[in-house]
Amino acid sequence: MSDVPSIDLNDGNRIPQLGFGVFQIDPADTAETVERALAVGYRHIDTAEMYGNEAGVGEGVRASGLGRDEVFITSKLNNGHHEPDDARRAMDGTLTELGTDHVDLFLIHWPLPTRYDGDFVSTWRVMEEFKADGRARSIGVSNFQVDHLERLAAETETVPAVNQIEVHPYLLNQEVSDYCHGAGIAVEAWSPIAQGRVLDDETIGEIAEKVGRTPAQVVLRWHVQRGNVVFPKSETPERIEENFAIFDFALDDAEMARISELDRGEDGRTGPHPDTFAMIPG
Ligand SMILES: NC(=O)c1ccc[n+]([C@@H]2O[C@H](COP(=O)([O-])OP(=O)(O)OC[C@H]3O[C@@H](n4cnc5c(N)ncnc54)[C@H](OP(=O)(O)O)[C@@H]3O)[C@@H](O)[C@H]2O)c1
């Protein structure tokens, strides 16, 4: 029923290129919102322990009537759990909250290079355990910079399947993206529409008018054509449908280039910088 293409991961698994993000969805509303997204056709949900709504995601998936293997679920290791035993407990907690025996993808949420003596390598080795015991079908990282990825490559056996990083027209994050593509790491673009900030952009508006689509559809389509995995968040039923309808049109090379030229580099970043972010949720 869905036209969503899948991307091959470096471990032989596949991930639907379009998913549904649940950051900032109230835990009490999450099950209903996830069920709605699944009814529209989404088959990939991106959550995290940090979002506090893993239980709602599991409930929404069960309520959808879909089989567990029909929905790709990602969750993430929270910042307070990088010590190996804490990470093992956190994985147990995530699976309990979701009500499942495995996640399709588990990520280290932030590298936290200024915490844990800068040691995200020991944490990655525990992620390798989760992959080996089948509780995570694939493992990856989030917000890792090039030097963090180079360190994992030098000191561990497993190349992350994905790196989930901030990417949108105002922050191409090109250096990290290029490294990932060269190393066989799929790029997942978080805040793909910059939480709405790029939708009033004049250039995007012009292209949207020309192709007869909304600005959000144009930006999401731009991501897909660049090869990014995306999971826009919305609690608005019309937008959940709108964001899913991006596989029946295409942008030409000139339109793609015009959007990419909107890159503002570091000035375009909306979230924390991975080199300095050190927040541990209370
Ligand atoms: N790994 C990380 O560190 C990290 C960080 C941030 C996000 N993420 C992941 O990435 C996902 C997406 O990022 P995000 O939630 O930050 O931002 P986003 O998807 O770029 O934008 C979401 C915002 O845009 C609005 N919106 C959605 N579709 C729209 C449309 N078609 N037209 C107009 N407005 C629209 C939503 O409003 P309504 O809900 O009111 O419709 C919401 O305010 C998250 O949910 C999470 O799964 C990961």
The ligand as a Tripos MOL2 file, in Angstrom:
@<TRIPOS>MOLECULE
LIG
   48    52     1     0     0
SMALL
NO_CHARGES

@<TRIPOS>ATOM
      1 N1         18.5720   12.6880   17.1350 N.am      1 LIG1
      2 C1         18.2690   13.8950   17.5550 C.2       1 LIG1
      3 O1         19.0340   14.5110   18.2940 O.2       1 LIG1
      4 C2         16.9750   14.5230   17.1210 C.ar      1 LIG1
      5 C3         16.7300   15.8740   17.3820 C.ar      1 LIG1
      6 C4         15.5280   16.4250   16.9520 C.ar      1 LIG1
      7 C5         14.6110   15.6340   16.2720 C.ar      1 LIG1
      8 N2         14.8590   14.3140   16.0440 N.ar      1 LIG1
      9 C6         13.8940   13.4240   15.3390 C.3       1 LIG1
     10 O2         13.5120   14.0700   14.1200 O.3       1 LIG1
     11 C7         12.0820   14.1830   14.0830 C.3       1 LIG1
     12 C8         11.6570   15.3880   13.2890 C.3       1 LIG1
     13 O3         12.2560   16.5670   13.7980 O.3       1 LIG1
     14 P1         11.4570   17.6820   14.6330 P.3       1 LIG1
     15 O4         10.3030   17.0800   15.2950 O.co2     1 LIG1
     16 O5         12.4580   18.3720   15.4880 O.co2     1 LIG1
     17 O6         11.0430   18.7500   13.5490 O.3       1 LIG1
     18 P2         10.3790   18.7710   12.0820 P.3       1 LIG1
     19 O7          9.8520   17.4460   11.7190 O.co2     1 LIG1
     20 O8         11.3880   19.4440   11.1830 O.co2     1 LIG1
     21 O9          9.1860   19.8160   12.2800 O.3       1 LIG1
     22 C9          8.1050   19.5690   13.1360 C.3       1 LIG1
     23 C10         7.3070   20.8690   13.2810 C.3       1 LIG1
     24 O10         6.8320   21.2890   11.9950 O.3       1 LIG1
     25 C11         5.4180   21.3270   11.9820 C.3       1 LIG1
     26 N3          4.9940   20.7180   10.7100 N.ar      1 LIG1
     27 C12         5.0710   19.4070   10.3590 C.ar      1 LIG1
     28 N4          4.6340   19.2170    9.1140 N.ar      1 LIG1
     29 C13         4.2500   20.4360    8.6520 C.ar      1 LIG1
     30 C14         3.6940   20.8740    7.4220 C.ar      1 LIG1
     31 N5          3.4370   20.0130    6.4330 N.pl3     1 LIG1
     32 N6          3.4330   22.2060    7.2820 N.ar      1 LIG1
     33 C15         3.6880   23.0770    8.2770 C.ar      1 LIG1
     34 N7          4.2180   22.7100    9.4680 N.ar      1 LIG1
     35 C16         4.4960   21.3980    9.6510 C.ar      1 LIG1
     36 C17         4.9480   20.5230   13.1850 C.3       1 LIG1
     37 O11         3.7500   21.0800   13.7130 O.3       1 LIG1
     38 P3          2.4600   20.2140   14.2070 P.3       1 LIG1
     39 O12         2.9600   19.0210   14.9630 O.co2     1 LIG1
     40 O13         1.7360   21.1920   15.0610 O.co2     1 LIG1
     41 O14         1.6910   19.8500   12.9610 O.co2     1 LIG1
     42 C18         6.0950   20.7440   14.1680 C.3       1 LIG1
     43 O15         5.9450   21.9840   14.8400 O.3       1 LIG1
     44 C19        11.7160   14.2500   15.5720 C.3       1 LIG1
     45 O16        10.3330   14.0390   15.8050 O.3       1 LIG1
     46 C20        12.6220   13.1790   16.1300 C.3       1 LIG1
     47 O17        12.0790   11.8980   15.8520 O.3       1 LIG1
     48 C21        16.0420   13.7510   16.4640 C.ar      1 LIG1
@<TRIPOS>BOND
     1     1     2 1
     2     2     3 2
     3     2     4 1
     4     4     5 ar
     5     4    48 ar
     6     5     6 ar
     7     6     7 ar
     8     7     8 ar
     9     8     9 1
    10     8    48 ar
    11     9    10 1
    12     9    46 1
    13    10    11 1
    14    11    12 1
    15    11    44 1
    16    12    13 1
    17    13    14 1
    18    14    15 2
    19    14    16 1
    20    14    17 1
    21    17    18 1
    22    18    19 2
    23    18    20 1
    24    18    21 1
    25    21    22 1
    26    22    23 1
    27    23    24 1
    28    23    42 1
    29    24    25 1
    30    25    26 1
    31    25    36 1
    32    26    27 ar
    33    26    35 ar
    34    27    28 ar
    35    28    29 ar
    36    29    30 ar
    37    29    35 ar
    38    30    31 1
    39    30    32 ar
    40    32    33 ar
    41    33    34 ar
    42    34    35 ar
    43    36    37 1
    44    36    42 1
    45    37    38 1
    46    38    39 2
    47    38    40 1
    48    38    41 1
    49    42    43 1
    50    44    45 1
    51    44    46 1
    52    46    47 1
@<TRIPOS>SUBSTRUCTURE
     1 LIG1         1 GROUP 0 **** ****
